[in-house]
Every structure is written in C-alpha cells, then in structure tokens.
Amino acid sequence: MRSALNKFIAAILALVMCAGFAGCENSGKDADEAPAVVAVYTAAPARDLNDVTFNYGSGFYAEDITLEMNCGVEGAKIYYTTDGSVPDDTDTLYMGGIVLTNNTNSPNRLSQQTGTSAGGDYIPNGKVKKANVIRAVAYLPDGTKSQVRNGTFWVGIDRNEEYGEVPVISLLTEADNLYDYEKGIYVLGKTYDEWVAAQTGPYEAWQAEGNYSNRGREWERPVNLEYIDATGAGFMQDVGFRIMGAASRSATQKSFRVVAREDYGLKAIEYPIIPNVQRSDGTGEVTKYKSFVLRNGGNDCDYAKIRDPYLQKLAEGGRFDTMAAAPCVVYLNGEYWGMYTMAEDYSDNYIENNYGLDNKNIVIVKKNKIEEGNDEDISLYNDMFDFITSNDMTDEANYAKACEMIDIGSYVDMLALNLYIYNEDSIFEGNNWQMWRVRDTGEDSVYADGKWRMLVYDTDYSTGIYADGNTYTMDNITKVFDAAAEIEAITVDEETGEETRNPAAMFWSLYANEGFKEELVSAMCNMRNVNFEKEKAVALINEMGTVYKKLVPDTFDRFGPEWLSWDTTKYYNDKLYQLETFMDKRYLVFPGLMQNAMDLSKFANVTINCSDAAKGTVYVEGAKLDLGKEFTGRYFPDYTLTVEAEPAEGAVFKCWECTGAEISDPNSPSAEITFSGDFTLKAVFE
C-alpha cells in the first residue's frame, strides 16, 4: 500500500507537471471559452521536457475542440496517427490545430473485421461509438525522437448518461497486433488453418483453435492503456496484453489479460484499479497490480455477464481467495469495444501484493500444472495428492498429516461454493481449480506454513446458465459422490506416459474421514445460510444489475450473439431474472439435498440475534453473521455447532441466552451448541 508521503509526492508532481498533461492542458483559454468537459484524465507519469504536449487532456467533451501540439525543442517536427498505431516520420506531419468532433458516424474499422471466431462473423448493423485517438511523436534536430504522446478524446458523448460511474479504458495498439494472419492475437489466422488441416472429424466452433487460442509471453502484444474514472482521475501506462480464457476465446468479444513489465516501461501498475479492494491478509487496500483481467463474462458472455463477479462477491469471507471485480467500458483504437469486468489476476505477484510474501517463494498449481514457480515444484503438489489418495484417511494420524499439507478450511469452503451454485465445470470435473503455497516455510506470516490454499475463479458454468436458471432442484451432491467413488486417482497417457492426477479422487479419500465430513457439512451450511442468504443474494443482483443494465445491451448490439436480433434490453432483463430465480429457489431446496445425499438427520431452523448489534457480533462455525437483523439458518443436529461472541471496542460479552438446545457454557464467549431440533440463541453484550 502506498505511504501517505508517496501520495503527497504524487500529488505535487501532478500539479508541477500539469502544464504538459491531460486535465491541466486547457492553457491559453479562458474558462468561459473552454468547451464543457464531463470528465478529463488528470494523472500521468513524468515526461521529458522535449516530449510532445497537448493543450487538452484525454476525456469527454460536450463540444468540438481544437487540439494543439507542442514540443519545447526548436526545429522539432511532430508526426501523429489517428488509428491507434505508433507514429513515426512517415505519418502525418503536424501543421497546426486539429479539430476533433463527434466521429461516431465515421466508418467502422475494427468492428468490420472478419475472421475473429470459428463460430462465424458478427458485424454490427450500425455505426459504433467512437473516440478520437491521437498518438504523436517529435523528431528532434539532433536525430533523436521523443516518447510517444497518447490521447483519447470523446466529443459529443455524454459520459454520465452512457456509462455512469464506471471507469472507461482506452487501449491503443497496432492493428497488426490484433489482425495479422501470422501474429494477430484476435483472429483465427494461421493457427486455425493449420489446426483445421489436421482434423479428421467434425468439431464445434468453441473447440477450434486459432491465433487467439495461443498462450504465453510469445502471444503478448504491446498496448497503451489509459484508465479514466468518472471524476477524471486515472493513469496511462504502456503495458502488454494477450487474449485469455478457455472456450470464451472463440467469442467475438474476447477477454484480455493486461500485464505490466519493465520491458514496456514500469514493472507494476500502482493504482487502485478496482476501488476499495482489501488485501487478503486484511492489512490494507490493494493499490498495486502486476496484472489484471478485462473479462468478457466467460461462459456467461452471451447471457447475464454478471455471474462470476456476482458469485465471487457473495463468496467473499470464505477461507479462500476470490477475485475482486468491477465493471468498466473499453474502447479499442477509438472504437467502442463494449462492457467488460475488470478482475484481479492470480499470480505470484498477486500473492505478494495480498499477503506480503516473497513472490519468488510462491508456487501456484492450476489444473495439475505449475502456473507459478519452478517445474520441479509440481512435486510439492504430487506429494500431497499421493499421500492423501494412497493412505486411509479414517486413520486419524494420516488425516492429521493431510491437514498439515492442505488448509482443510480453505478446501471445504471451495467445495461448498461449487456444490451450492451447481458449478458444472469445477474441481469435481477436474477443471477450474487453483491452489497456492509457499515453497519454503519460515517467512514471518501465518500464511507461510506450507499449506495449500484455494483460489476461486471461473464460476460461470453454474446457476442454471444454459437452462434458464432451472437447475436449482438438481441433486448435484449425489452426482459428485457417485462419480468420485469410481475415479482413478492417477491415469497415465499410453502414448506420452504423462500422469494426470484427478482432484476428485483426493476429495473422495478425505470424505471418508468423519471429521472432514463434519467440516464440509458445516461449510455447506454456512455457504447457504451466510454467504448466499436469499435476501442478500437477490439484493446484490439488483444492485449490480442496475449498473450492468446500463452497459450490457449496447455490448450485445455491438458483438451479438448473432441469434439475438430482438430487444437486447428485454433479453438482458430476462437473463438477470433467471439468475435470480436460481438463487431464490436454490436457497429453499439446498438443505434437503444435503440431507438426502449426505445421510443427515432432518435439519433444524436456527435463529440467532444479539442484544445490541452495535456492541458486538457473532460467529457460527467461523462465519461472521450480520446481526443488523435477526439471523435464521438451517443446520444439522448430527454435529454440534460452535458459536463465538466478539464484543465491540468498549463493550463486553455478558452471556448467551439459549432456548431449545444445550449450550456448553452460557457465560463463555466461545461455546458448543448441542441440539435435536429448532432453537434460538441470543448473545448479550453490555
């Protein structure tokens, strides 16, 4: 987290340098002469004195503006481009002020591009919104040249009406980086032609591989990113970007991973990209990112688009990491590129920034492969997996050793989340799972104990996404148990000899232990009763939906899908309603599904409140309750219930008042509840 001194220095630099930066560049104009500005970018990195300056900063302008460029070196020549490409001395020579107008009615360029999906091309029917993009460079008399100066100018577009409070991101890059047959990352390209030539049978569009399917640093391209929030604050930085995702790479609107590197200028983005995100260790706000994601919605990209950020938001407070996220709008080389969700990106740097651990000591395994760390680090995962799957977990000594290898609380919370939302593409299917640990223990942190902990991501294929929300009654718990019992722990590819460890086998081995089952039942109850409490879940759909409804229909108009030719606003409202239907009804049926699938006694209705919510709070099985209103939940009498009262500063815990159950010690802040039916509990604070 930045120190107050750093923030003060940054503010002073911004004031000192404002004569050459956006937001401070209406120099030479009286206030009553300047056009109305809705939002203007006001932050920028330091520049050399010989760099190009603009008299206006990037932002939204109600009326036409005349952009003037200047370089402090006599005899310098300024060249510029208007298509997002990097300028050189073969481009347009600046001869005087450039009038910038609303250019939405100019021809679509990027949005006319074909060959971006094996599922077919989608070309928007009308003109897409556009911004003026200017990239300029000065060639100096001594033969050197300045840095490139970038600006994005929206003229005649009402920022508040169109985008409300969400940030707007402008991406500027060479068109060849996107659409070149061999190196373009956004197209089918050469990779697709080679892949098709090797096929011997039919395939679906999402299975096809194109240039956009390629991964790794080789398929990362340079881009200038400018981030502008509703107040006009933001940052500009040269970064790298690449296509990300799985099947959603085949969508017309693709997701991007944005990465800061010293090769591009700065090795990190020091800005609170996603507002008010707290570090996972609870020690402050996240203000530094090595990378982040512009996500198209994944499996949900043609539906509600809200699922993953929505579900991860509700899951916050679990003993795993979730990706904080926020909506934004993206323009690519000046063309409207739709609504995206900005999300955190798991990496060794993410762990460092969230836990204060040395990123060189971090190991992340994703779907049996090393994601971060050294190749040999896979043995740390394999050793844990092999011990658990090859030893009897009903033996308490074996189970205790397993608990030293993996954070059981983190693991069962992740399982509980996927079971509750009926995720059909989760760890139980061998997909969409990640875990992390430190390689070497000894760092001064409780998280440096060498235990594996879970990272939640890609929860979209859930909540009845392809069934209009109507899978809420499905007993996926029994389905998981039945499948897990038949799974081989390790399979070997006959041709390559490569071993694959099936994570469902580890679950099945652990589930044989009664203590593990108790932990899982507790986690599943809390996921339903606390995280996905019905009123809270529905309220969050309405809260997030208010923002997304403003942004998503235009995105569908821009990108399709092809079959969506009617009212996109009505279509989107229907998709939100289907998600709400699942959340509302899943809450009602889930305890019954647990009871039948896990051979539990009939659940009990539990009511908990406190004498004064301002004087303290209550934890049930480690989950913090919101006692601004009376809490009601369903738990199973097969196991005792652990409760803990935590007084607020200046208050004291007095006692528990319990009706309908036995409490181990009514005068202790931490107690065990034994029950056989419904009961009420009250925490008394003074």
N, C-alpha and C positions, 0 to 999 in steps of 0.2 A: 504494500500500500504506500502511496506517495506520502512523504512527510509534508507538514504544513509549510516548511521552508521551500521545498521544491515547488509547491503550488504557488507560493508567493513569487518565486523567481520566474515561473512560467507566466504569471500574470503581468509582471513588469516587462518581460521580453515582448509579450504581445503588444503592450502599449508603446514600447520603444520602437518596435518594427512596423507599427500599423500603417505607416505611410506607404509600405510596399505590399500590404497584404489585403486579402479579402475582408470585407466588413469595415475596413478603415479607409477604403480606397476611393471614396467619393470626393477626393481632394480637388479643389478648384471649382466646386459647385456650392452655391448657397443651399441651405436646407430646403427653401421653398422651390428650388429649381430641380432638385433630385427627384426622380420618379419614386412612387410608393414602393416600399420594399416589405415583403411579407416576412422573409427570413433571409439572413445573409450569414454566410460562413465567416467566423471571426477568429479562428485559430489556425496557425500554420507554423511549420518548422522554420528555423532561422535560415536566411539566404545570404549569398554574397552580394556585395554592392553592385556587381556587374550583371546581375540577373535581370531578367525581364520583369517589369511590374505592370499591373493592370490598374486602371482607375476605378474599376468596380470589382467587387468580390463575388465569388460564386453564391448563388442564391436565387430567390424568387422575386421577380419584379412585375409590378402591375402594368407598366407601360414600357415602350421601346427604350432601349438605352444605346448610347454610342460608346463602344469600348475603345479606349485608347491604351496603347502600349508604349513603354519607355524602357530605355536602357541607359544607365549612367555613364557609359563609356562613349566618348565622341567617336563617330565614324562607324559604330556598330550597326549591323543590319539585322533586322528581326524577320524571321520567317515563321509562318504558322500554318496549322491544319485545322479543319473543322469536322473531321470524320473520326477522331479518336486516335489516329496514327501519330507516331512520334515524328516531329518535324525535323527537316534538315534544309540545306540551302537549295534543294530542288523544289521546295514547296513555295507557297505564295509569299511574296515579299510584302511586308507591312509598309503601306504608303500613307496611312492616315486612319482616322477613326472608323470603326466598323459598326454599322447599325445592326443591333440584334433585336429581332422581333419574335413574335409567336410563330414558330416554324412548324407547328403540328401538321399543317397542310402540305408540307414539302414531301417528296416521295419517300415511302418506306424503303429502307435499305436492308438492314439486318433481318427485319421481320418478314422479308420476302425470300429469305434464304431457304432453299430446299435441301433435302438430304440430311436432316438432323435426327431422324428417327426411322427405325425399321418398320414402325407401325404406320408410316405414311406422313406426308407433309401437311401441316396446318398453316395456312396463310390467312391472316386476319382480313375481314371483309373491307374494313375502312382504314383510315389513317390513324396510326397510333400517336399518342402524345410524344412530343419531342422537346428536348432542351438544346440550346446552343452549346457546343463544346469547342473550346479553343485551347490548343496546345501550341506554345510559342518558344522559340529559342533564338538567342542572339549570337551572331558570328562576329567576333571581335577583330579589329585590325591586325592584332598580333598572331592571328591564325587559330586562336583558341575559340571555344564557344561556351556559352553559359549553360546552366542547368535548364531543363525544360520547365516552363511555367504552364500550369494547367488551370482551367476554369470551366465551370458548368453553370449556365445561365438559363433559368426558366422564365420566360416572358409571357405574360398574359395567362398564366396558370395559377389559380387561387390555391395556394398551398394548404391552407386550413380546410377549405371545402373539399379538396380532393383527398388529402392524406391525414388530416387531423394532427394528432400529436406524435405520430410515428416518425422515426428518422428516415431520411432519404439518402440513398447511397448511389454515387455516380462511379461507374467503372469505365476506364479508358484503356484501350489496348489495340494493337494492330489487328486488323480484320483477319489476316492470315493465321494469327494465333488461334482463331476460332474456326475458320472455314477452309483452310488449306487442305488439299487432298491428303497430303502426307503428314503434316504436323498439326493440323487444326484439331483442337480438343473437343469441339462442339458437334462434329459431323460423323457420319458413318465412315466416309473416307476409305483409305487404302486398307485399313484393318478389316473393314466389313467385306470388301471384295475378296480378300484372302480367306476370310472365315467362311464365306458362302461357298467358295470353291472347294473347301474341304468337307462340306456337309454331304451326307449320304441319305438323309431322310428329312422329313418335314420338321419345322420348328415354329415357335411363336415369336412374335416381334420382340417381346421382353427378353427372350433368350439370346437373341442375335448380338454379336459383338461388333462394335465399331471403334473408331478412334476414341470416342467418348468412354469406352469400356476400359481403356488403358489406365494404369495406375502408376504411382511412384513419381519421384522427382523429375524423371525424364519427360513426364507429361504435365509439368507445371509451367505456366507461362507468366511473363511479367505483366503487371497491370497497375495503373494508378487508381487508387481508391480515395474517394472523398466522401466523408460522412458528415451529414448536416442534420442536426435535430431541429425541433420545432422552434427553439429560441434563436437559432442561428449558430449555436456553438457546434464544434466538431473538430475534425482533424483531416489532414491529407497526407497520404503516405504511399510510396512505391512499394508494392508487395508482390507476391506470387499468388496465382490461383490455378486451381485444377478442378475437374469435374469429380463429384463424389456421389456416393450412394451405391445401391445394388441394382435391382430391376428398374428403379426410377431413373437411371441414367438414360434409358430409352425414351423418356418423356420429352416433349418439345421444350418445355421449360425445365432446365436442368439445375441441379444443386451445385454450388461451388464451395470448395474449401479455400479459405484465404490464409496465407502464411506469410509472416514477417521473417526476413532474413537479412543478414548483413550484406549479402550479395546485392540486394535491392536498395540498401541504404541503412535501415535500422533493424536490429535483430528482434525487436518486440514492438507491439503497439501499446503504448502507455496511455490508455484512455478507457473510461468506464463504458465500453461499447453497449453492454446490456446493463441498464440502470439498476442500482441497488442490489447487486448480487453479492451475497456474503460468502466469504471463504468457507470451505468445507470444515475447517478446524474451528470455525466460529470466532476468529480473531480480527475480523475487519472486512472491508469491502474489496472485491476484486477489481483492480484498476489496470491490470497488466495482462496482455494476451499475446501468446506466441502465434496462435491461430484461432480462427473461429469459422463457423459454417453459415452459409446462406442456403437454407434448406427449402426445397420446393414442396415439401409435405410428404415425401416418400411414397408409400403405398396410398396415402391419403391425398396425393396431389390433385386428383380429379374429383375429390369428394369434399369432405369438410375442411381439409387442410389444417385443421386445428388439433388433431388427435394427439400427436406426440408432445407438443408443448403443454397441452391441456393435461394429459395423463401424468406427465412428469411433474407438473406443478402440484397436482393433488398428491403425488407420491413423496413430495418433499417432507423431510422429517424421518424418513426411513433410514436404516443404518447402511445405506448405500449412497453412491453419488448419483445425482441427477443433473441433466444439462439445463442450466438456466437459459431462457429464451425470451425473445421479444419480436414482434412483427416489424417489418420495415418495407420500404419500396425501393426497387432497384431500377436504375437507368443504365443501359449498356451502350457506350459510344453515343450517348444522347438520345437513344430510343427507349421508350418505356418497356421495362422488362418484367413488370408485374410485382405482386406482393411476395415477399419471402419471409421466412422466420430466421432471424439471427439466433444462433445457438452456440453454446460453448463446444469446444472440441477436445476430446480426451487425448492426452499425450503426456509424455514425461514432464513437459513444461506445465501442463495443467496441474499435475500433482504437486509440482514445486510451488506454483502460484497459489494453490489452495491449501497446502499442508506445510509449506516451509521446509520441505525435504529436498535434498540434493537430487536434481533431475538425472544426474549420471548414475544414481543408485536405484533408479526406478525400473521395474520390469512390468510390462503390460502384456497379457496374453489375450488374444481375440480369436475366438473360434479355433483353438488348438494351435495358433501360430503366434510367434513373437511379433508384437506390434511395436513395442519399445523395449530396448535393451539389446543384449548380445544373443547371437544364435544359440549359444550353449545354455542360456538362461531357461530354455524350454525344459531343461531337466528339473528345475525347481517346481514347475507345474506337474510334469510327469511323475515325479517322486510322490507328490501329494496325491494325485489321482490314483496311482498304482497302489499306494498304501491303503487308501480308503476302499478301493474296489476289490482288493485281494485279501482283505482281512475282515474278520467277523466284527461288525460294529455293535453287536449286542454285548460284546465283551467291553466292559466299562473302561478298562485300561487302553484298549485300542481306540475307543471313542474319544477319550481324553487326549490321546496323541493327535487324533484328527482335529480336535478343537484347537490344538496348538499350531496347526498348519493353515486353517481357514477360519475366518471370523464367521462363526455359525450364525450370529445375529444378522450380519450383512447378507449372508447366503439365503437364509429363510425369508427375509424381507423381500428379496428379489424374486424368489419362488412365489411368494404370496401375491405380489403385484401381478405377475404374469398369469397366475391362476384366476385372480379376481377379474381382470379385464378380458379374459379369454383370448390371450395372445396366441394366435395360431402359427407364429413364426418365431418362437422363443427358444430358450435353452433346452426345453423339453424336446424340441425338434432339431436340436443341435445347431441352432442359428441365433444370431443377435445376442451374444453374451461376451462380456469382457470382465477381466479381474486384474487387480494390480497388487503389488507388494514391493517392499524394499528388497534389494538383493542381499545387502549386508546389514545386519542389525547393529544397533549401537548408537544411532543418532538420537539426540535428545528430544524424543517425541514418542507419544504413546502409539503413534501410527507406524513406528519403525520397528515393530515387533516381528516382522517377517511373515505375518499372516496375510492370506489372500483376501481382498475385499472387492466387492462388486461395483461395476459401472453400468448404469442403466442407459440404454439407447434404443432407438428404432422400435417403438411400441405401437406403430401404426396399424399393423395387421391384426386388429383386435376389435373389441366392442361392436362386433357385427358389421364391420366396414362394408363387406360385399353382400350383406343380407339385410340391408335397410335397418340395421340395429336389432334384428330379431333373433339373435343367438343368446339372449340373456338367460334362457332356461336351460341351455345346454350343459350337460354334466361333463365338462372337460377334465374334472379332477379324476374321476374313474378312468377316463380315457388315458390320462397320463400314467396312472398306476398300472393299468393293463399293458401299456406299451413298454414301460420301463422294465417290467419283470421279464420281458423277452429279449431285451437288448444285450448284445455282446459288449463287454467293456472296451475291448480293443479289436478293431478289424484291420486286416492287412491287405493292401492292394497287391493282387497277384503279379501284376506286371512290374510295378516300381518297388514293391516291398515296403512302401510307406505305411506307417502305422497311423490310425485315426482313433483317438480316444473319445468315446461318446459320453458327453456330460450327464446324460440321463442315467447312465449306469452308476455314477457317483451318487446321484440323488437316491436311487433305489437302495444302495448299500447303506447310506446314512439313515434312511427312513426305517430300517429295521431296528434302530435304537429307539427305545421308548422316550428317552429324554429329547432326542431330535424331533420326534413326532409331536411332543408337547410344545417345543419351541415353534414348530411350523403351524400348529393349530392356533397358538397364541398370535403369531404374526398374521395369519389369515383373518382372524377375528379383528385385529386392530386395523388391518388394511380396509376392511369393510366398515367397521364402526367409527374409526377416527379419520383416516385419510380420505375415504370415499363416502363419508356420511352424506346421505341423499340431498339434503338441502344445500350443503356446501358444494356438492358436485354440480347440481343444477345451477346454482348461483354463479359458479365460475364459467359455465357455458355461456350464460347471459352476459357476464362481464367481458369475457374475451370476444364473444360473438359480436358485441356492439362495435368493437374495433375491426374485426375481420370482415364483417358485413360491408363495411365501407370500402374494403380493398379487394376482396376476392372476386366479386362479379366482373370487374374490369379485367382481372387476370384471366378469367375464363374467356372473356371476349377476345383477349389477345392471343391466348395459347390453345384454346379449345378446352376439352376434347372435341373431336370432330362431330360426334353424335349429339353434342349439346348445342342445339341451334335455336332453342326457345329462350324463355325468360331466365337469364342466369341468376338474377336476384332471388326469384322464387325457388329455383333449383338449389341454391345455396342454403336458403332458409330450411328447405326440406332436409338437407343433409345434417344441419345442426339439430333439427328436431329428432332425427333418427338416432343421433348420438345421445341426446337427452333421454330418449325412450329407453335405450340400453341401460344408462346409468340409473335411472329411476327404478326400473324393474329388477335389475341385477341385485340391487341392494335388498330387495324383498326376498329373493329366492336363494341367495348365496348360502345362508346358514343351513338351509335344508339340504342343499347339495353337499356341503361339508359333512353333515350328519350322516347321510346315506353312504357317501363314498369312503369316509374315514372311520366308519363304525363307531360313532359317538352317541352319547346319550342325547335326549332332547335338550335343545338349547334353553337357556334361561334369559329372561329380559332383565337387564341390569340398569338401574337408574342411579346416577351419581351427581351430586351438587356440592356446593360449599356455602358456608355461612356468609362469605363476602369474597367475591371473585377478585376484588382489588387487593386482598390481603394474602392471597396465595393461590396455588394451583395444585392439580392432582395428576399423577402419572399412573396409568394402568398398564402393567406388563411393559413398562418403559416408554409408553406412548403418552405424550403430553396432551391433556384434554383442554379444550376451550370451554371454560365454565362460565362464560358470559351468559349462557343459557344452560338449562338442565341437560345433562348428557344421558342419552339412552343408547344401549348397545346390547348385543347378544353374545354370550359366552357359554362355554360348555362345562358342566359340573364334573366332567371326568378329571379336571385338573383344578388345583387351587388357583386363585387369582391374586397376583402381587400388586399392591397399591402403595403409593408413596405420596405424602403430602409435603409440599415445599412452600414455606411461608415467604411472603414478600419482605423486602427490607423494612425493618421496623415492626414487623408483625411476628407473632409466634403461633405455632400449632398447639391447639389445646387437646383435641381428641377426635375420634371417629364416632359417629352415630350410625349404627347398622341395624337394619330391620330385615328379617327373613334369611339371615345367614350367620355363620360363626366367624368372628374375627380373632386372630391370634393375640393381638394386644391393642385394645382400643385407644391406648394412650401413647402408642409409638407411631412416629411419622411413617414408618415402613411396616407394613403388616400383610398377612396372608388371609385371604377370604376362602372359607370352605362353604359350599352351597349346593343345594339339590334342586332349587327352583328359583323363581324370580326373587330379587331382593333390591333394597335401596341402601345407599351409602351416602353419608354426608361428612365432609371434612369441616371441622370447626376451627376457625382462626380468630385470634384476638389481636 
